[in-house]
């Protein structure tokens, strides 16, 4: 835990990443590749995006296309196996008791992020939507949250709650969260993936218990 003594404006809204932040598990995208045995092409598309050969939307469509025809029940198996981090429900409940709004902004998929939101008590979730028809994955995805573009997409959440960036805290763990860290009133790297992510945030928490963020917000 670090960055004691950070002084910020009163926080009225806390926005959470989902995968790796509210959950004990990594990206739902990659976990579905593992579940469906599509890791090889998944790695290929990953490399193509970061090499600048394809756009994020193309990457998302290629990934989702690998699962076309799979029953949604198979995805729900992965969702059911997903564990939330210790203290997640208690943390959200405490924030709400203090009158602080909460939301999820995730580059993952709605089928997981919505479920996690229900479990921990977060109603507002902004994430990508996996397209389903008659219980079967269509191979399509509606991209609402791009990679490394959360600083733009968080505006939709701010407008919904009527809260400025200066009175917003953001809690995340990955490189795609770093674009937000320097803009919000309080940035917290919770279980950061890399040292780079930890150094980009105002506060770093290495432990697994989400309740540790409360001392910096409440």
CORJOJO-V44105 format. One record per run of one state. SS is the DSSP state (@ for helix, = for strand, . for the rest). FROM is the first residue (numbers start at 1). TO is the last residue. If there is no record, write none. Layout:
SS&FROM&TO  SS&FROM&TO
//
This chain:
.&1&12  =&13&16  .&17&22  =&23&23  .&24&27  @&28&36  .&37&38  @&39&50  .&51&55  @&56&65  .&66&70  =&71&71  @&72&80  .&81&83  =&84&84  .&85&87  @&88&97  .&98&100  =&101&109  @&110&120  .&121&123  =&124&133  .&134&135  =&136&142  .&143&149  @&150&161  .&162&164  @&165&167  =&168&172  .&173&174  @&175&181  .&182&185  =&186&190  .&191&194  @&195&200  .&201&202  =&203&205  .&206&209  @&210&217  .&218&218
//
